[in-house]
């Protein structure tokens, strides 16, 4: 029975790692981005931090963007979870941190809400995984890619950041993610061209709707993803840093493909070899899960059918 339970856990994780659907048409109307229509890119997440300690005294509120990558897991920028002196930490910092998942119009009740209960910082990149207290089972998670995008490739970004730069230009997005409030009341999106791929960072520049479409404060942690021909979305990076917005030219995002093993191990949390499931197609994953189930059920029946004393 223990083996059977482990197999069931593996099947649940398979469901979490299957590809999320992409809208059949681009979202209609980030700075100079477009409004996302209701029901599109539902894996997008708004992280709201209420009661963040300030370096001097008192508290403030802030927010970041992110993406659902498993029923109880959200990926975002590591600097979104940091202390008043700027240290990234593997814990919540605000008095309350909530995740709003799958809500294009923030004035609506669409999607799900949950409390953040744990934080895991990547050691080599500006990336963090946050665990939420309630599993989101009605929204397909965003699939984790296992290879970087190619130079010249077009990727899409979603985020809940400001639509106008209200802070001095030239500050890093790590600093600019701490603005007083997010101006947008609706999820924004835009397309970007990959200009360079480094060991841990990807440079992207605005492509559509305009050349100076660019991430803004509170877009930190927002997902850059490929839109495959088969209708799936695949994560390649999250917003990390960049100049003031709007602007032409590159922003910098943290690669996620080279963190796939760490992401899988963190989500699994059981030592089971789930890392190898990331990046495979839905059909292959389901077939593998069914085979494992049949093998374990057969073994269990054999072991339990011996002569009775």
Beta strands, then each sheet from edge to edge (+ up, - down):
strand 1: 20-21
strand 2: 34-35
strand 3: 44-53
strand 4: 59-70
strand 5: 73-76
strand 6: 96-101
strand 7: 112-121
strand 8: 128-132
strand 9: 143-144
strand 10: 154-159
strand 11: 188-197
strand 12: 201-208
strand 13: 223-227
strand 14: 232-241
strand 15: 250-255
sheet 1: 1+ 14- 9-
sheet 2: 1+ 14- 13+ 10- 11+ 2-
sheet 3: 1+ 14- 15+ 12-
sheet 4: 3+ 4- 5+ 8- 7+ 6- 3+
end
